[in-house]
Amino acid sequence: MSEDVTKKVTKMEEKTGKKKKVKKISTKLISYIVPMVSVTVLILVGVSAAISKSRMTEMATETLESSISNQADNIESWLNENMEYFTTVKYFIENQKVPEEELVEILEPYYGYNKSAPEGFYIGTSEGKLYKASKSAFTENDVTGSTWYKQGLTRVDMAYGTAYVNNEGNTVISATGIINDGQEGIKVIGADVTLDAISIIVNSGVKMNDASSFLVDTNDNTILAHRDASLISTKLTENSSVALLSGAAKAISEGNYDTQEIGSYMVSFAEISGTDWILVSYIPTDVILRSVTQMGNLLFIIGVVAVILIVVAILYVVRRVIAPLAHITDNITAMSEGDFTIEVDSSSNDEIGIMGGKVSDFVASMRKMLKSISDESDKLQSESDNSDRVSRTMFDASQSQACNSSCNSCFRYKRKQ
């Protein structure tokens, strides 16, 4: 029967001109599972990389904001410390109520006392007179027309004004205020803080690696402090060719002090309390993404290794599971060719083991049936041989009887003659 089926299949193949390709189950399973596992792992790696990028960017932003907040606090502390000193000196001079001719003498001890204001204090009067320590290099040709004097006229308490260029050509910030000593005439006391001193405080306050900062006076957008000395005392404008500077100028003009990405930098802003100053801190985005890139590469390598290990594990498991089925397939093929001498392995404790057991039972049944057929065939052959012998005996007897009859007739005939 199997030969007839084989012939039919062969005839069908000859008619169609095609031969059915046979694929192993293990190959099919691997061809389905491996791509799915690979895609899943790659998706997980991609999602992990995206989450890592988002989280690390968030952490870098938080660190930058924490750094600039710290830095702003340090600047405010430095400004307040100096202001307390300036205010203390102002109150002392007011309480002394010294005549103008003794102002130089009272200002002498403060020359060089404070490193932030190395030239000490100076006093300008409404008559245009200037008083300062004898060693001070500070000069002013037009006292009442000077920037510091005009700023001082607007307040009694000492306060910082806007940056300006003094007679020596240096850009400074003046802390000024009216001296309320109860005497006639208006006197304005001041002390200059150089931008170099401010720059040192600004630049040394950066607590984040690869980050930098600069300080801007929003009254006229003058850059008070910057790591690049050539930019100090210049104006911050939206027309700047530097994307960071123009973007920062735009954000300040719009009052948008949220942390944001400007050009190729992540930028944070902080207002300096008690002043009109804005501290701008920035870090290159590629510095932030450097760790993200490293993490992404690491995840990719882990993903590739994971895929390889999973594929190897799948190959091992599939081959171990499918191996008994392959043996059963070989056994069934042998059975289809009429070979029932095979031994079927049914030791597996799963569906394949059950299948093997059933095939083994079938082989045993076929062996029993074939043995029965063989026994019946031998019996029939024996009976056939017995029948043949009886037939031959009967034939020989009939021949002998016929011969005897013929001989008797012949003898009678001869006697008659």
Helices and strands as residue ranges (DSSP letters): H 2-16, H 25-96, G 100-102, H 103-107, G 108-110, E 121-125, E 130-132, H 147-152, E 159-165, E 171-178, E 187-194, H 195-204, E 212-217, E 222-226, G 229-231, H 243-254, E 260-262, E 265-271, E 277-284, H 285-336, H 351-416
